[in-house]
Amino acid sequence: DFTPFEPLGFNMNTESFNMEPPRTTNFNLNVQYQVSKSTVAQIGYVGSIGRHLLGAYNLNPAGQYPGVNPAAVAMGCTSDFFLADCTGGATFQLGAATSVIGQPGIQATDYSSNYNSLQASLQRHMSNGLQLGVAYTWSRYFDYTSSLENSSFNGPGINNFSVAQSYGPSANDAPQRLVLNFVYTLPFYKFGHHFRPLTDGWNLTGIGTFQSGFPVEVYALGYNDLQWSYPDAYYANPAHGQLTGQALQVNHNPRNNTIAGLQNYWLNPNAFTTAPNGTTGNANRNPFYGPGLNFWDLALEKDIHLTETKYFELRFETFNTFNHAQFAAPDGYVTDPNFGRVLGVQQATTNGDGRVVQLGAKIYF
């Protein structure tokens, strides 16, 4: 039957009575080695597993395992089929109580996550005017849902016919991250003691950050899987994209990637399409990664001492010193004409809009 369940009403949110508190178990093993009297190296494994994580899904989808609705296809229904006219004498209109499938939402603590990483660092304490730190992390982070909002409202939602399709890179997965920091006392003091107020107290400091991008969700909003009564569904439907077999061809410099007259493509948009009517797309959750981070923050400091403990500190600071563009994630809507294009910068970073310069002063007493 095309409508196997009795009407249950609209926009119901039900919490499971068997919810359990989320649990995380952490592991780490580190080995340190003193390279020299001022330099220490460390390498280690850091990992964690999460259990009973919170997720949500629509409880009453139409169709059958593994997430298809051939009956609706045979009746001529297309996207948003509960609000559309279907052939074969079946008409589905919002408000007709005899033809509306209720879409209660349910929350459950049935999901898990795992994180594994190799972390290495090198620390050089102040020696010959230089203090240096380097930290590198290679990691993978997988889960079924990265937050309640991630699976419930930001799509694609959890497919309760095939929960395994939601297992993939976490929204927080950044496989590689390299951070460098240094403090260097500039050797102007070597010019002589007659000019100490001018030559002493100069420091150059900096932090360099290089990180892989986060995963990008790919989904369609057409509801052409014909299982969800939009807009009656309380939570997001599992509208995954459909793989076409073409290569992603990710281009890490979208400035020079033009397709069909449109600029700034991060990937080949023809690698995905909408799923055939009555089916759920076969692409996994978060199928590729967006742009990463690449920036330096530098500062030039000068101390002017009044006494041994009282002094002024003058600072000239630059953020994203080399003005490297921090691209935002590309458009992930398969049905959008801009799918696959980078249309902005990352506003979450302080330097997403470009180089920032500022002057500052402090008094220590």
C-alpha positions as CSV (number, residue, x, y, z in Angstrom):
1,D,0.0,0.0,0.0
2,F,1.2,3.5,-0.9
3,T,0.1,4.8,2.6
4,P,0.8,1.9,4.9
5,F,0.2,3.8,8.2
6,E,-2.8,5.6,9.6
7,P,-2.6,9.4,9.9
8,L,-0.9,10.5,13.0
9,G,-0.9,14.3,12.6
10,F,1.8,16.8,11.8
11,N,5.1,18.0,13.3
12,M,5.2,15.7,16.3
13,N,8.4,15.5,18.3
14,T,8.7,12.3,20.4
15,E,11.6,11.6,22.8
16,S,12.4,8.0,23.5
17,F,11.8,6.8,27.0
18,N,14.9,4.6,26.8
19,M,17.4,7.4,26.2
20,E,20.8,6.8,27.9
21,P,23.4,9.4,28.8
22,P,26.1,9.8,26.2
23,R,29.5,8.3,27.1
24,T,33.0,8.8,25.8
25,T,36.2,6.8,26.5
26,N,39.5,8.4,25.9
27,F,42.9,6.8,25.2
28,N,46.4,8.3,24.8
29,L,50.0,7.0,24.8
30,N,52.8,9.5,24.5
31,V,56.6,9.1,24.3
32,Q,59.0,12.0,24.9
33,Y,62.6,12.3,24.0
34,Q,65.0,15.1,24.9
35,V,66.9,15.9,21.7
36,S,69.1,18.5,23.4
37,K,69.2,20.5,26.6
38,S,66.7,23.0,25.1
39,T,64.7,20.7,22.7
40,V,62.1,18.1,23.5
41,A,60.3,15.9,20.9
42,Q,57.0,14.0,21.6
43,I,55.0,11.5,19.6
44,G,51.8,9.7,20.6
45,Y,48.5,8.2,19.9
46,V,45.3,9.9,21.0
47,G,41.9,8.4,20.5
48,S,38.3,8.2,21.8
49,I,35.1,6.4,21.2
50,G,31.6,7.8,21.9
51,R,28.5,5.7,22.6
52,H,24.8,6.5,23.1
53,L,25.1,9.7,21.1
54,L,22.0,11.7,20.4
55,G,20.4,11.7,17.0
56,A,16.9,12.0,15.5
57,Y,14.9,10.8,12.5
58,N,11.3,10.7,11.1
59,L,9.6,7.7,12.5
60,N,6.9,7.0,9.9
61,P,8.3,7.0,6.3
62,A,6.5,5.6,3.4
63,G,8.1,2.9,1.2
64,Q,10.0,-0.2,2.0
65,Y,13.5,-1.5,2.7
66,P,16.1,-0.4,1.8
67,G,14.5,3.1,1.4
68,V,12.6,3.0,-1.8
69,N,9.0,3.7,-2.7
70,P,8.2,2.0,-6.1
71,A,4.4,2.2,-5.4
72,A,4.6,6.0,-5.4
73,V,6.6,5.9,-8.6
74,A,4.1,3.7,-10.3
75,M,1.3,6.2,-9.4
76,G,3.2,9.0,-11.1
77,C,4.2,10.9,-8.0
78,T,7.3,13.2,-8.2
79,S,8.9,15.4,-5.6
80,D,6.9,16.5,-2.6
81,F,4.5,13.8,-3.5
82,F,2.2,14.3,-0.5
83,L,1.4,17.8,-1.8
84,A,1.2,16.9,-5.5
85,D,-1.3,15.3,-7.8
86,C,-0.5,11.7,-8.7
87,T,-2.0,9.7,-11.6
88,G,-4.0,6.6,-11.0
89,G,-6.8,8.3,-9.2
90,A,-4.8,9.2,-6.1
91,T,-4.7,12.8,-5.1
92,F,-2.7,14.0,-2.1
93,Q,-3.3,17.5,-0.8
94,L,-2.2,19.0,2.5
95,G,-5.1,19.1,4.9
96,A,-6.9,16.1,3.6
97,A,-7.0,14.0,6.7
98,T,-7.6,10.7,4.9
99,S,-4.5,11.1,2.7
100,V,-1.8,12.6,5.0
101,I,0.9,10.4,6.5
102,G,1.9,11.6,9.9
103,Q,5.6,12.3,10.3
104,P,6.4,12.1,14.1
105,G,10.0,12.8,14.9
106,I,11.9,10.6,17.4
107,Q,15.1,11.2,19.3
108,A,17.3,8.3,20.3
109,T,20.7,7.7,21.8
110,D,21.6,4.9,19.5
111,Y,24.7,6.3,17.7
112,S,28.4,6.1,18.1
113,S,31.7,7.8,17.1
114,N,35.4,7.1,17.0
115,Y,38.5,9.3,16.8
116,N,42.0,8.1,16.2
117,S,45.1,10.4,15.8
118,L,48.8,10.5,15.5
119,Q,50.2,13.6,17.3
120,A,53.7,14.8,17.2
121,S,55.4,17.9,18.6
122,L,58.8,19.6,18.9
123,Q,59.4,22.2,21.6
124,R,62.6,24.3,21.7
125,H,62.9,26.4,24.8
126,M,64.5,29.8,24.7
127,S,68.0,29.4,23.4
128,N,70.1,32.0,21.5
129,G,67.0,34.2,21.5
130,L,64.7,31.6,20.0
131,Q,61.7,29.7,21.4
132,L,60.0,27.4,18.9
133,G,57.1,25.0,18.9
134,V,55.8,22.7,16.1
135,A,52.7,20.5,16.5
136,Y,51.4,18.1,13.8
137,T,48.2,16.0,14.0
138,W,47.0,13.3,11.6
139,S,43.6,12.1,12.5
140,R,40.3,10.5,11.4
141,Y,37.0,11.1,13.1
142,F,33.9,9.2,12.1
143,D,30.4,9.2,13.4
144,Y,26.7,8.7,12.5
145,T,25.7,12.2,13.5
146,S,27.9,15.1,14.7
147,S,25.2,16.8,16.7
148,L,21.4,16.7,17.1
149,E,21.2,19.6,14.6
150,N,23.6,17.9,12.2
151,S,21.3,14.9,11.6
152,S,18.0,16.6,12.4
153,F,17.9,19.9,10.6
154,N,21.0,20.4,8.5
155,G,20.5,17.3,6.3
156,P,20.9,14.7,5.0
157,G,18.9,13.2,7.9
158,I,19.3,9.6,9.2
159,N,17.8,7.0,6.9
160,N,16.1,4.6,9.3
161,F,15.9,2.0,6.5
162,S,19.7,2.1,6.2
163,V,21.3,3.7,9.2
164,A,24.8,2.6,8.0
165,Q,24.5,5.2,5.1
166,S,24.9,7.9,7.8
167,Y,28.3,6.6,9.0
168,G,31.0,8.7,7.6
169,P,33.5,11.5,8.3
170,S,32.3,13.7,11.2
171,A,31.5,17.3,10.5
172,N,34.4,18.0,12.8
173,D,36.9,15.8,11.0
174,A,40.1,17.7,9.9
175,P,42.5,14.9,8.9
176,Q,45.7,17.1,9.1
177,R,46.7,20.1,11.1
178,L,50.1,21.7,11.5
179,V,50.7,24.6,13.9
180,L,54.0,26.5,14.3
181,N,54.7,29.1,16.9
182,F,57.9,31.0,17.7
183,V,59.2,33.9,19.8
184,Y,62.5,35.4,18.6
185,T,64.4,38.1,20.4
186,L,65.9,40.2,17.6
187,P,69.7,40.7,18.0
188,F,69.7,44.5,17.8
189,Y,71.3,44.5,21.3
190,K,74.6,43.5,19.6
191,F,74.9,47.0,18.1
192,G,76.3,48.3,21.4
193,H,75.4,49.5,24.8
194,H,75.2,53.2,23.9
195,F,71.8,52.7,22.3
196,R,70.2,50.2,24.6
197,P,66.8,52.1,24.9
198,L,66.5,51.6,21.2
199,T,68.2,48.3,20.6
200,D,66.9,46.2,23.5
201,G,63.5,44.5,23.9
202,W,62.6,43.7,20.3
203,N,60.7,40.5,19.8
204,L,59.2,38.9,16.7
205,T,56.4,36.4,17.4
206,G,54.2,34.4,15.2
207,I,51.7,31.5,14.8
208,G,51.2,29.6,11.5
209,T,48.2,27.4,11.0
210,F,47.7,24.9,8.2
211,Q,44.7,22.6,8.3
212,S,42.7,20.3,6.1
213,G,39.2,21.4,5.3
214,F,36.1,19.9,7.0
215,P,33.7,17.5,5.2
216,V,30.9,18.9,3.0
217,E,27.4,17.6,3.1
218,V,25.9,16.8,-0.3
219,Y,22.1,16.6,-0.5
220,A,19.1,17.4,-2.6
221,L,16.0,19.2,-1.3
222,G,13.5,17.8,-3.8
223,Y,12.2,15.0,-1.6
224,N,12.0,12.8,-4.7
225,D,12.7,9.7,-2.6
226,L,8.9,9.8,-2.0
227,Q,9.1,8.8,1.6
228,W,8.7,12.0,3.5
229,S,5.6,14.2,3.8
230,Y,7.3,17.6,3.4
231,P,6.7,20.0,5.0
232,D,5.0,17.8,7.6
233,A,8.3,15.9,8.4
234,Y,9.6,17.1,11.7
235,Y,13.3,16.2,11.0
236,A,15.4,16.4,7.8
237,N,14.9,13.6,5.3
238,P,17.9,11.5,4.1
239,A,18.1,13.2,0.7
240,H,21.6,12.0,-0.2
241,G,23.1,12.9,-3.6
242,Q,23.4,10.2,-6.3
243,L,26.8,9.3,-7.6
244,T,27.2,9.5,-11.4
245,G,30.5,7.7,-11.7
246,Q,32.4,10.8,-12.8
247,A,35.5,11.8,-10.8
248,L,35.2,14.5,-8.2
249,Q,38.3,16.3,-9.6
250,V,38.7,18.5,-6.5
251,N,40.5,21.8,-7.4
252,H,42.3,23.3,-4.5
253,N,42.4,26.8,-6.1
254,P,38.8,27.6,-7.2
255,R,39.9,30.9,-8.6
256,N,41.0,29.2,-11.8
257,N,38.3,26.5,-12.1
258,T,35.5,27.5,-14.6
259,I,32.8,25.1,-15.7
260,A,30.0,26.0,-18.2
261,G,30.9,29.7,-17.9
262,L,30.7,29.8,-14.1
263,Q,33.8,30.4,-12.0
264,N,35.1,29.3,-8.6
265,Y,34.3,25.6,-8.7
266,W,35.8,23.5,-6.0
267,L,34.9,20.2,-7.6
268,N,33.3,18.6,-10.7
269,P,29.6,19.2,-10.0
270,N,28.7,16.4,-12.5
271,A,30.0,13.8,-10.1
272,F,26.6,14.0,-8.3
273,T,23.0,14.2,-9.4
274,T,19.6,13.8,-7.8
275,A,18.5,10.2,-7.1
276,P,15.8,8.6,-9.4
277,N,12.2,9.2,-8.1
278,G,11.3,6.8,-5.3
279,T,14.9,6.1,-4.2
280,T,17.4,7.5,-1.7
281,G,20.7,8.7,-3.2
282,N,23.6,6.3,-2.9
283,A,26.3,8.8,-1.9
284,N,27.5,8.5,1.7
285,R,27.4,11.3,4.2
286,N,30.0,14.0,3.8
287,P,31.6,12.5,0.6
288,F,34.4,15.1,0.2
289,Y,36.3,17.8,2.0
290,G,36.1,21.6,1.6
291,P,38.9,24.2,1.7
292,G,41.3,24.2,4.6
293,L,43.2,26.9,6.5
294,N,46.5,28.5,5.6
295,F,47.5,31.7,7.5
296,W,50.2,33.3,9.6
297,D,49.6,35.7,12.5
298,L,52.7,37.8,13.2
299,A,53.6,40.5,15.8
300,L,56.5,42.8,16.3
301,E,56.9,43.9,20.0
302,K,59.1,46.5,21.7
303,D,59.6,46.8,25.4
304,I,60.5,50.2,26.9
305,H,61.6,49.8,30.5
306,L,61.1,52.6,33.1
307,T,62.3,50.4,35.9
308,E,63.1,46.7,36.1
309,T,59.5,45.7,36.7
310,K,57.6,48.7,35.1
311,Y,57.7,49.0,31.3
312,F,55.7,49.8,28.2
313,E,55.0,47.2,25.5
314,L,54.3,48.5,22.0
315,R,52.9,46.0,19.5
316,F,52.4,45.9,15.8
317,E,50.2,42.9,14.9
318,T,49.0,41.4,11.6
319,F,46.5,38.6,11.2
320,N,46.6,36.6,8.0
321,T,49.8,38.4,7.4
322,F,50.2,37.2,3.8
323,N,46.5,37.8,2.9
324,H,45.9,34.2,1.9
325,A,42.2,33.6,1.1
326,Q,40.4,31.3,3.5
327,F,37.7,29.9,1.2
328,A,34.3,28.8,2.6
329,A,32.9,25.4,1.9
330,P,31.4,25.0,-1.5
331,D,27.6,24.9,-2.1
332,G,26.4,21.3,-1.2
333,Y,22.9,21.4,-2.7
334,V,22.8,19.1,-5.7
335,T,19.7,20.9,-7.1
336,D,21.3,24.4,-6.8
337,P,22.8,25.9,-9.9
338,N,25.8,26.9,-7.8
339,F,26.4,23.3,-6.5
340,G,30.2,22.8,-6.1
341,R,31.1,26.5,-6.3
342,V,32.9,28.4,-3.6
343,L,31.0,31.6,-3.0
344,G,32.7,33.2,0.0
345,V,35.3,33.1,2.7
346,Q,35.2,31.5,6.1
347,Q,33.7,34.0,8.5
348,A,34.4,31.8,11.5
349,T,38.1,32.8,11.3
350,T,39.2,36.2,12.5
351,N,41.1,36.6,9.1
352,G,38.4,35.2,6.8
353,D,38.0,38.6,5.1
354,G,41.7,39.1,4.6
355,R,44.7,40.7,6.3
356,V,44.0,42.6,9.5
357,V,46.6,45.1,11.0
358,Q,46.4,46.6,14.4
359,L,48.6,48.6,16.8
360,G,48.5,48.1,20.5
361,A,50.2,49.3,23.7
362,K,50.3,47.8,27.3
363,I,51.7,49.1,30.6
364,Y,53.2,46.6,33.0
365,F,53.6,47.6,36.6
